[in-house]
């Protein structure tokens, strides 16, 4: 049996070869950042550092997204990075507070083109895979009988008809319970790209005709990839991030916003490599990986 570290090395080498053969530049950015990534459902890990100016709060990046986007106006080339990322409080067979992420950006591309890029990458690793695509809104309506933009009361009632009960009246909790049900129903088997998300789930994706140009790839119900056509308008990006920063009482990275003033049109994608490797190595849990952090 091949040692798991040799298999992991082979896995990473194949990924690097795929991107370099297509003209991508491999980049490296700091794990420690003075500002956190702002995401509604991800908590950053805070670190106190002794600096020449005194003791300061830093954050371990939850993804290299902000740093890589700052590079795009300067490099103006397709780029990729393989790095470790950190997310507070994530513990399960498919969640860990520290894991490997592949992140890449393609100049002039849209999310649809990135879907094809991800298909090509996975076929270079696994060969002859069968992919399906599903429209989020259509799936939402088919499963729940209401539109994603329906009221919380309507969505809650639709969930109850499916035997799913949300005790709280929190609008976000109700909506994301519905999203979870849709994902589990549509993406439980095989490889499925769920795409064209509602504006509520836009993150930093470009919105066209009321839909966010983004996708998530699921393999047997496990989220593997998350990608979108990037919103490049600085004011729009700032407005989205300010809302999140205020809601979570976290600082805003103005330098990141400013980078969008000269950012080329592009699309970006992140892939959880440890999860993908489980399929490559025929393993069941991140706990089976010897480099995975453990709680005790």
Helices and strands as residue ranges (DSSP letters): H 4-21, E 25-26, E 32-33, E 45-51, E 54-60, H 65-75, E 79-86, E 98-107, H 111-126, E 131-135, H 136-144, H 152-161, H 171-186, E 191-198, G 199-201, E 207-208, E 211-219, E 222-229, H 234-248, H 254-259, G 260-262, E 266-272, H 273-281, G 286-288
